[in-house]
Each structure stands twice: as structure tokens, then as C-alpha cells.
Amino acid sequence: MFDSDTSLSSSSDEEIERIPRRRNLKNRTNPFEIFDEQEFKMRFRFQKQTVLWLTDLIGGDLRPQTRRRQPISELNQILLTLRFLATGTFQQVIGDLFGVHKSTACVIIQRVVRKIAELKPHYIQMPTPEELQSIKLKFYRLRRMPRVIGAIDGTHIRIQSPGGPQAEIFRNRKGYFSINCQAVCDADLKIRNIVARWPGSVHDSTIFNDSSLCARLENGEYGEDFLVGDSGYACRPFLLTSLVNPRTPGEQAYNDAHKATRNPIERCFGVLKRRFPCLSVGLRTKMDTTLATIVACAVLHNIAIMAKDDEPPVDPAVHIPQEVEVEPAHIRENHHNENTAVRNVLIRTHFN
């Protein structure tokens, strides 16, 4: 009798174990149906039409391989990622908004930002020969500075400490961990070149000197045209900086024109970080995802300009920390050498 009861009990336990656990399917809403155009743009930073355009660009690579287990659609994968870029909040919170688990939200965000970043060769390019004249004319109209093809500067993207023995190289001179991101833009605030891979402690001039853009300029690819940058860069024939201590009316006039001509890159960073507050709030993702996210935001910024999708309203649910203004570390220079010759000629011929 004892053996029989034990056998019966064991059999019952096996049957209980074979009963599958009931799946808890979360409700998934459709933001396209819930929000009107203004509410949608405030939450996802783009008009509905622009999001559909983006879905056409990368949706094929995001299509679920199976229809089992209620897979999240290509459109909702993009919206989930855009909401992450619009808030910079924890991925678990984003997952709850879309009815998916935190791990699923993490995988979706990684996949989508990488697919968007892969569009960089198509949407972030230095001016072609056909575009140069138009770009130089728009810069000239700002303050009558000729031959300018772009404004260059760096901005710090806040990140969490990467940990390990090399963590401190990511701490910038403002005191927080960051990626020092270099960008070049035109007068329309369109990003023409971006380098997003250097730790926050690296100087702007080091990033530029190591870039492929610097090599192209040194090789004379753009002739006598040049970029404008702040005094954190060394003055070169193809990168003109302002004078730290102007001494003549002509030098002061040059500085005033230089400041106005360089202003688009400052505005560009402001627009970029307001559209994608995650860049100001800070990124808490793995380093490769962080770098892809920065490039993806730049690509999306250019797509918004091409689609004439104006800057979205401020989302009151997102708190953006104020940037600490720190003067750039000036590069010492000799006012009379071959690197400053182009600037000196420009002052004599255009600003005296």
C-alpha cells in the first residue's frame, strides 16, 4: 500500500509539472490612434508622416520572423526607440509603456539605433562639388565671411561610468563622464560630418587631427575653402579660428564675423539635444550601443531637416539638466606663421 501511494503521488506531481504556465499577454496600444499630431510629436519628436518615412527606410530589417507570441510590429519598434531617445529614461519604463519586458525593450533599442546609424553614409556627408557654392553663399550671408564650407565644434554627451581601470579617461573637464562628439554642420544646421567615439577627456583638437576629414582637408580636397572653429582648435589654412586678443579694428571685425559664422554649430547642438533629450539626460547603455545612439540621433536630425519637420514642443515630463558652460582650452599660436597666413590675408582683404 505504501509503495502504491508513493507511485500515485509521483505520477500526480509529473502531471502537475507538465501543465504549461499561463502566459500573461500585455496590452499593446497604438500611439498613431491614441494621440493627435501635436501630442504625438511631443512624445516621439517627429510628425507621424516622418515616422512612416523612417519605417519605410529600415522597417524591412525589423520585420518579425514569426507571428507567434504577438511580436511587436516594425512601427512600434521604431516608436519604442524614439520614445527612449525622447526621454533617456530607464528601458524598463519604456518597456512598460509598450507592453514588453525590459529585456525585449533593450534588444529592440539596440537593433533600431544600429539600423538607423547604418544610414550615416547616406544622410551625413560633406558637401559635394555641386553643393559647395550654395553652402558657401549661405554662410557668406550670415556675416560676409567668404569660402566657408562648415562650422566645427565638439559637444559632450553624458554617459554613465563605463567602469574598469580606464573609466577616468571618460571624465571630462566639467566633471562628469562623457563622449566628446565632434560635428561639422552647414548654415542650415544640417550635420555634414560626425565623429562619436572619443572619451570625454580628449581635447577637441586631438579628435580633429586624428579624423579622416582633417586628412581630406590637408590633401587639398576642398581647395582654398575652409571650416570655422573656436580657439580650442589650432588655426590652420583649412580651419580658421578667432583671435584671442584682437588688436586692430580689422581684427575685431574679423572676430565678430567669425563668431556669427560659427554660430550654426552651437545652434545645431542645441536643436539636436532638445529634440533628443537622452543626449542631455545621459545614456546608460553599453558603450557600443551608446556610440550607435549618438550617430543615430545625428542621422534622425538630418532626416527631420530634409522632411521639414520642425523642432518639437518641450515634453513637460522630461527634465533636461542645464549644461555647465566652460571656456574652451585655448591653443597657443604664433600670429605670423604659415598656419595663420590665410587668416591674416582674410583680415587685410575683407575686414580692414
Disulfide bonds with the S-S distance in Angstrom:
none
